[in-house]
Amino acid sequence: MHTKVREMLGCEFPILAFSHCRDVVAAVSKAGGVGVLGVIGYTPDQLKMELEWIEKEIGDRPYGVDILVPAKFVGSDEGGLESSKLDAMIPDEHRRFVEALLVEHGVPVLPEEMKREGSTTFQRDRAQELIEVAFGHNIGLVANALGPPPDWMVERGKQEGVLVAALAGKAEHAIRHVEAGVDIVVAQGYEAGGHTGEIASMVLIPEVVDAVDPVPVLAAGGIASGRQMAAALSLGAQGVWTGSVWLTTDEAETHPVVKKKFLAASSSDTIRSRSRTGKPARQLKSAWTDAWEDPNNPSPLPMPLQLQLTQNAWRAIEHGAHKSKGAEQLVNYFVGQVVGSMNETCTVRSVIEDMVQGYVDTMERLDSWSEG
């Protein structure tokens, strides 16, 4: 796996791991990959503490951060709207629907002290504050998860010698990212968890590789084994971007009820739904997604109104999922179709070791076939 991405990041294996859990990020980097911390929802002070902890754990090993700075959303022309302005734009019909859904499923009322407001409004100045904190640390990569990175992110990356990446679900998206100045493109297929497009990895990866050459491409979507990594590299990728596979590791902070659901799920148990963020995002099917998919109910609002509408409902669901059958039926999380292969808990290091050994075994098998 002597790839360009490996050289650029200085890692042992070109395996990048997106996670909101600092323990997973640190464990991946210590095992030879590159942990990438998702920082959406953090305050600058919280992010500073998380990055300091990670760096204490991993030493000089490489790691990165991932931030969600969408190009288009409600309020994007104004640089993002305050929470109060977003609240005023939410229809009463939607508020009543969410309240009724929680009551119907007997979700315990969320304690007042646990409520939060406006944690994901995508205000430009808040995103810049987080990026400033990240660049004050020893990160090797900053990625934008939704759309081309803004000019200020690319410019700061160049100044600091930090690689800039962006995720793409179409070749034309990848081209726009390169035009914006990214160093790495992540081609994320339809199978992936979270925000993802409609083109499957087998088709998307070579299309993106051809469209942006010589800019290196990471493959994402449905990758949790060495065989899948070998397939991605054979399609022209220079490494892999993984996410779902870490959700059932020992180190992951995945909600225990959700982790149990993941371990029992098949590859048919996910859905691309706008019900959590307002944009299509693959997640585990649940009573929550069923309700929002019902044409008799209100349709999800555009980002970030849907986030604003549902943020405290989700805190109530997650808080009550271990003691309320209804909350358990509603609770879910973002995960890709590869969840069907995630059937047991294990350590982060064992995932890395299995992926590397699986890759080696696959390449040796292919070599034997060619010799035969």
C-alpha positions as CSV (number, residue, x, y, z in Angstrom):
1,M,0.0,0.0,0.0
2,H,2.7,2.5,-1.0
3,T,0.3,5.2,-2.2
4,K,0.5,8.9,-2.7
5,V,-1.9,9.6,0.2
6,R,0.3,7.5,2.5
7,E,3.3,9.6,1.5
8,M,1.4,12.9,1.9
9,L,0.1,12.1,5.4
10,G,3.1,10.1,6.7
11,C,1.0,7.2,7.9
12,E,1.7,3.5,7.9
13,F,-1.5,2.5,6.1
14,P,-3.7,4.7,3.9
15,I,-6.7,4.0,6.0
16,L,-8.5,7.2,7.1
17,A,-11.2,6.8,9.8
18,F,-13.9,9.4,10.4
19,S,-15.4,9.4,13.9
20,H,-17.0,11.8,16.3
21,C,-15.3,9.8,19.1
22,R,-11.8,11.0,20.1
23,D,-11.0,7.5,21.5
24,V,-11.5,6.0,18.0
25,V,-9.5,8.8,16.3
26,A,-6.6,8.3,18.6
27,A,-6.7,4.5,18.4
28,V,-6.7,4.5,14.6
29,S,-3.7,6.8,14.4
30,K,-1.8,4.7,17.0
31,A,-2.6,1.6,14.9
32,G,-1.0,3.1,11.7
33,G,-4.0,4.8,10.1
34,V,-5.2,8.4,10.3
35,G,-8.0,9.2,12.6
36,V,-10.3,12.1,11.6
37,L,-12.4,13.8,14.2
38,G,-15.8,15.1,13.2
39,V,-16.1,18.5,14.9
40,I,-19.6,19.6,14.1
41,G,-21.5,20.7,17.2
42,Y,-18.4,21.4,19.3
43,T,-17.7,24.8,20.9
44,P,-14.2,26.1,20.4
45,D,-13.3,25.3,24.0
46,Q,-14.6,21.8,23.7
47,L,-12.7,21.2,20.5
48,K,-9.5,22.6,22.0
49,M,-9.7,20.0,24.8
50,E,-10.5,17.2,22.5
51,L,-7.5,17.9,20.2
52,E,-5.2,18.4,23.1
53,W,-6.2,15.0,24.4
54,I,-5.8,13.3,21.0
55,E,-2.3,14.8,20.6
56,K,-1.3,13.6,24.1
57,E,-2.4,10.1,23.1
58,I,-0.9,9.8,19.6
59,G,2.3,11.9,19.9
60,D,3.6,12.9,16.4
61,R,1.3,10.4,14.5
62,P,-0.9,12.0,11.9
63,Y,-4.6,12.8,12.5
64,G,-7.2,15.3,11.1
65,V,-10.5,17.0,11.5
66,D,-13.7,17.0,9.5
67,I,-16.1,19.9,9.5
68,L,-19.5,20.3,7.9
69,V,-19.6,23.6,5.9
70,P,-22.4,23.0,3.3
71,A,-22.4,25.3,0.3
72,K,-26.1,25.7,0.2
73,F,-28.5,25.7,3.2
74,V,-31.2,27.9,4.6
75,G,-29.4,31.2,5.5
76,S,-26.3,30.4,3.5
77,D,-26.5,33.7,1.6
78,E,-26.4,35.6,4.9
79,G,-23.5,33.5,6.2
80,G,-25.9,31.5,8.4
81,L,-28.8,32.5,10.6
82,E,-29.1,32.8,14.4
83,S,-31.0,30.1,16.2
84,S,-33.9,32.5,17.0
85,K,-34.4,33.3,13.3
86,L,-34.4,29.6,12.3
87,D,-36.9,28.9,15.1
88,A,-39.3,31.5,13.5
89,M,-39.1,29.7,10.2
90,I,-40.3,26.3,11.5
91,P,-44.0,25.6,10.7
92,D,-46.2,24.9,13.7
93,E,-47.4,21.7,11.9
94,H,-43.9,20.3,12.1
95,R,-43.5,21.1,15.8
96,R,-46.8,19.4,16.5
97,F,-45.8,16.4,14.5
98,V,-42.5,15.9,16.4
99,E,-44.2,16.4,19.8
100,A,-47.0,13.9,18.9
101,L,-44.4,11.4,17.7
102,L,-42.6,11.5,21.0
103,V,-45.9,11.2,23.0
104,E,-47.1,8.4,20.8
105,H,-43.9,6.4,21.6
106,G,-43.9,7.3,25.3
107,V,-40.5,9.1,25.1
108,P,-39.7,10.5,28.6
109,V,-39.6,14.3,28.8
110,L,-36.1,15.6,28.5
111,P,-34.8,17.4,31.6
112,E,-34.6,21.1,31.0
113,E,-30.9,21.2,31.8
114,M,-30.2,18.8,29.0
115,K,-31.8,20.9,26.3
116,R,-29.6,22.8,23.8
117,E,-30.5,25.4,21.2
118,G,-28.9,26.2,17.9
119,S,-25.9,23.9,18.1
120,T,-25.9,23.3,14.3
121,T,-26.9,26.5,12.6
122,F,-23.9,26.6,10.2
123,Q,-23.0,30.2,10.9
124,R,-19.8,31.1,9.0
125,D,-18.1,32.8,11.9
126,R,-18.7,29.7,14.2
127,A,-17.2,27.4,11.6
128,Q,-14.2,29.7,11.2
129,E,-13.7,29.7,15.0
130,L,-13.5,25.9,15.0
131,I,-11.1,25.9,12.1
132,E,-8.9,28.4,13.8
133,V,-8.8,26.1,16.9
134,A,-7.9,23.1,14.7
135,F,-5.1,25.0,12.9
136,G,-3.7,25.9,16.2
137,H,-2.9,22.2,16.7
138,N,-0.8,19.6,14.9
139,I,-3.5,18.4,12.4
140,G,-2.3,16.9,9.1
141,L,-5.7,17.1,7.3
142,V,-8.9,19.2,7.3
143,A,-11.9,17.9,5.4
144,N,-15.2,19.4,4.4
145,A,-18.0,16.8,4.5
146,L,-20.6,18.5,2.4
147,G,-19.7,20.6,-0.7
148,P,-16.5,22.3,-1.8
149,P,-14.5,23.8,1.1
150,P,-14.8,27.6,1.4
151,D,-11.9,29.8,0.2
152,W,-10.8,30.7,3.7
153,M,-10.4,27.0,4.6
154,V,-8.3,26.3,1.6
155,E,-6.1,29.4,2.0
156,R,-5.5,28.7,5.6
157,G,-4.6,25.1,4.8
158,K,-2.0,26.2,2.3
159,Q,-0.6,28.7,4.8
160,E,-0.2,26.1,7.5
161,G,0.9,23.2,5.3
162,V,-2.3,21.2,6.2
163,L,-3.9,19.0,3.5
164,V,-7.4,20.0,2.6
165,A,-9.9,17.3,1.5
166,A,-13.6,17.3,0.5
167,L,-16.2,14.5,-0.1
168,A,-17.8,14.1,-3.5
169,G,-20.8,12.0,-4.6
170,K,-20.4,12.9,-8.3
171,A,-17.5,13.4,-10.7
172,E,-18.7,17.0,-11.3
173,H,-18.6,17.6,-7.5
174,A,-15.0,16.3,-7.4
175,I,-14.0,18.7,-10.2
176,R,-15.4,21.6,-8.3
177,H,-13.5,20.6,-5.2
178,V,-10.2,20.5,-7.2
179,E,-11.0,23.9,-8.7
180,A,-11.5,25.1,-5.2
181,G,-8.0,24.0,-4.4
182,V,-8.3,20.7,-2.4
183,D,-5.3,18.3,-2.1
184,I,-7.4,15.1,-1.8
185,V,-10.9,14.2,-3.0
186,V,-13.0,11.6,-1.1
187,A,-15.2,9.7,-3.6
188,Q,-18.2,8.6,-1.4
189,G,-20.5,6.1,-2.9
190,Y,-24.2,5.6,-2.4
191,E,-23.6,2.8,0.2
192,A,-22.0,5.1,2.7
193,G,-23.4,6.2,6.0
194,G,-24.3,9.9,6.5
195,H,-24.7,12.4,3.8
196,T,-24.3,10.6,0.5
197,G,-25.3,10.7,-3.2
198,E,-27.0,8.3,-5.5
199,I,-24.0,6.7,-7.4
200,A,-22.6,3.5,-6.1
201,S,-18.9,3.2,-5.2
202,M,-18.0,0.7,-8.0
203,V,-19.1,3.3,-10.6
204,L,-18.2,6.5,-8.7
205,I,-14.6,5.8,-7.7
206,P,-13.1,5.3,-11.3
207,E,-15.2,8.2,-12.6
208,V,-13.8,10.5,-9.9
209,V,-10.2,9.2,-10.3
210,D,-10.3,9.9,-14.1
211,A,-11.9,13.3,-13.6
212,V,-9.4,14.8,-11.1
213,D,-6.1,13.0,-12.0
214,P,-3.4,13.6,-10.8
215,V,-5.2,14.8,-7.5
216,P,-5.3,11.7,-5.3
217,V,-8.6,10.1,-4.4
218,L,-9.8,8.3,-1.3
219,A,-12.6,5.7,-1.7
220,A,-15.5,5.8,0.7
221,G,-18.7,3.8,1.0
222,G,-19.1,0.2,1.9
223,I,-15.4,-0.3,3.0
224,A,-14.8,-2.4,6.1
225,S,-12.5,-5.2,5.0
226,G,-9.2,-5.8,3.3
227,R,-11.0,-7.2,0.2
228,Q,-13.0,-4.0,-0.1
229,M,-9.9,-1.9,0.3
230,A,-8.1,-3.9,-2.4
231,A,-11.1,-3.4,-4.7
232,A,-11.0,0.4,-4.0
233,L,-7.3,0.7,-4.8
234,S,-7.7,-1.4,-7.9
235,L,-10.2,1.2,-9.1
236,G,-7.5,3.9,-8.8
237,A,-8.0,5.2,-5.2
238,Q,-4.9,6.0,-3.2
239,G,-6.5,5.0,0.1
240,V,-9.8,4.6,1.9
241,W,-12.0,6.8,4.0
242,T,-14.0,4.7,6.5
243,G,-16.7,5.5,9.0
244,S,-19.3,2.9,9.8
245,V,-17.0,0.1,10.7
246,W,-15.7,2.0,13.8
247,L,-19.2,2.4,15.3
248,T,-19.3,-1.1,16.8
249,T,-15.7,-1.0,18.1
250,D,-15.0,-1.2,21.8
251,E,-13.7,2.4,21.8
252,A,-16.7,3.9,20.1
253,E,-19.1,6.0,22.1
254,T,-22.1,4.8,20.0
255,H,-25.3,4.7,22.1
256,P,-25.5,1.2,23.6
257,V,-29.0,0.6,22.2
258,V,-27.9,1.8,18.7
259,K,-24.8,-0.4,18.9
260,K,-27.0,-3.4,19.7
261,K,-29.2,-2.6,16.7
262,F,-26.2,-2.3,14.4
263,L,-24.8,-5.7,15.4
264,A,-28.2,-7.3,14.6
265,A,-28.8,-5.3,11.3
266,S,-28.6,-6.5,7.8
267,S,-27.4,-4.5,4.8
268,S,-31.0,-3.9,3.9
269,D,-31.8,-2.2,7.1
270,T,-30.6,1.3,6.2
271,I,-32.3,4.2,4.3
272,R,-31.3,7.5,2.8
273,S,-33.5,9.9,4.6
274,R,-33.8,13.7,5.2
275,S,-35.4,13.1,8.5
276,R,-32.4,13.9,10.7
277,T,-30.5,16.7,8.9
278,G,-32.7,18.0,6.1
279,K,-30.4,16.5,3.4
280,P,-30.3,12.9,2.3
281,A,-28.2,10.9,4.9
282,R,-28.0,7.1,5.2
283,Q,-29.0,5.8,8.6
284,L,-30.5,2.8,10.3
285,K,-34.2,2.4,9.6
286,S,-36.3,3.0,12.7
287,A,-39.8,4.1,13.7
288,W,-38.4,7.7,13.3
289,T,-37.5,7.3,9.6
290,D,-40.8,5.3,9.0
291,A,-42.8,8.2,10.4
292,W,-41.0,10.8,8.2
293,E,-41.3,8.7,5.1
294,D,-45.1,8.4,5.5
295,P,-46.6,10.7,2.9
296,N,-49.5,11.5,5.3
297,N,-47.0,13.2,7.6
298,P,-45.1,16.5,7.1
299,S,-42.0,16.3,4.9
300,P,-38.6,17.0,6.4
301,L,-37.5,20.6,6.4
302,P,-34.4,21.8,4.5
303,M,-31.0,22.0,6.4
304,P,-30.6,23.4,9.0
305,L,-34.3,23.8,9.9
306,Q,-34.7,20.1,10.3
307,L,-31.8,20.0,12.7
308,Q,-33.2,22.9,14.6
309,L,-36.6,21.3,14.8
310,T,-35.4,17.9,16.0
311,Q,-32.3,18.5,18.1
312,N,-34.0,18.3,21.5
313,A,-36.3,15.5,20.4
314,W,-33.2,13.5,19.6
315,R,-31.7,14.2,22.9
316,A,-34.9,13.0,24.5
317,I,-35.0,9.8,22.4
318,E,-31.3,9.0,23.1
319,H,-31.7,9.8,26.8
320,G,-34.7,7.5,27.1
321,A,-33.8,4.7,24.8
322,H,-32.4,2.4,27.5
323,K,-35.6,2.6,29.6
324,S,-38.4,3.3,27.1
325,K,-39.5,0.8,24.5
326,G,-40.9,3.6,22.3
327,A,-37.7,5.5,22.4
328,E,-35.8,2.3,21.6
329,Q,-38.0,1.9,18.5
330,L,-37.2,5.5,17.4
331,V,-33.5,5.7,18.1
332,N,-31.0,5.2,15.2
333,Y,-27.8,6.7,13.9
334,F,-26.0,7.3,10.6
335,V,-24.5,4.1,9.2
336,G,-23.8,2.6,5.8
337,Q,-25.0,-0.6,4.1
338,V,-21.8,-2.3,5.4
339,V,-23.6,-2.5,8.7
340,G,-24.6,-6.0,7.6
341,S,-21.0,-7.1,8.1
342,M,-20.6,-5.5,11.5
343,N,-21.7,-8.5,13.6
344,E,-19.5,-8.3,16.6
345,T,-17.6,-5.8,18.8
346,C,-13.9,-5.6,18.5
347,T,-11.0,-3.2,19.1
348,V,-10.0,-0.5,16.7
349,R,-6.6,-2.1,16.4
350,S,-8.1,-5.4,15.4
351,V,-10.1,-3.8,12.7
352,I,-6.9,-2.2,11.2
353,E,-5.0,-5.4,11.5
354,D,-7.8,-7.4,9.8
355,M,-8.1,-4.9,7.0
356,V,-4.4,-4.9,6.3
357,Q,-4.1,-8.7,6.5
358,G,-7.2,-9.0,4.3
359,Y,-5.7,-6.7,1.8
360,V,-2.4,-8.7,1.7
361,D,-4.3,-12.0,1.3
362,T,-6.4,-10.6,-1.5
363,M,-3.4,-9.3,-3.4
364,E,-1.6,-12.6,-3.0
365,R,-4.7,-14.5,-4.2
366,L,-4.9,-12.3,-7.3
367,D,-1.2,-12.8,-7.9
368,S,-1.6,-16.6,-7.8
369,W,-4.5,-16.4,-10.2
370,S,-2.4,-14.3,-12.7
371,E,0.5,-16.8,-12.4
372,G,-1.8,-19.7,-13.0
